[in-house]
């Protein structure tokens, strides 16, 4: 079971990156479309106030607001650049600058919290989970999307992610290596026991993820996600990038649905705030 890898989060410059600015829908041709679909399934019975922790430029929070205009949607991020970008066109979302370890909400103020691809970046994930539990109402729901780079029988585990292969530490800021077991144990300890697990990132995205970050070791760092860069690029090259991105996303969606009973390289965890 992996934990914190040796390189510090301080080495990764979040202000220099741009993440989550593109349009997102719960459709197969969007790279994060399946993540959004699973989130919306968990949100279906929810009414009230909901929060996206580590919202980046606001892609997911805005998508939730479009799909569920009845919800009061909040987003927070530690990056000034991300919050400035999100707030330039908030689309009904209340964006706030805040650390995940110190959320700007009262005890029990929120009905639902979600975190996409953030817990692997923080030095003290238990502190983040305890803070989520604090702001949730007793019985409130928490939805987490988490790379499982320490999950047994995955390519990530095979190449020694975080140990012998550290490209995602340098280029993605992944300083925590999780397995599903590690997260479930941690979540239960922090008052957020897991009640449902879904999976994605089976063969296709694991292979492409490893190839991409290995390529970044040769090329050097980039300023954002492939999806954001392809959306911003014009001309023939931009059209090709967008076409490839949609094809990969659609393939990965189908693969995840077909293999949904098998653990993959990404976990979608539904948790419930403990009562009492």
Helices and strands as residue ranges (DSSP letters): G 9-11, G 14-16, H 33-43, E 49-53, H 59-67, E 72-77, H 80-88, E 94-97, E 110-116, G 119-121, H 125-135, E 136-147, H 155-159, H 167-172, H 180-189, E 192-200, H 203-219, H 226-232, H 235-258, E 266-273
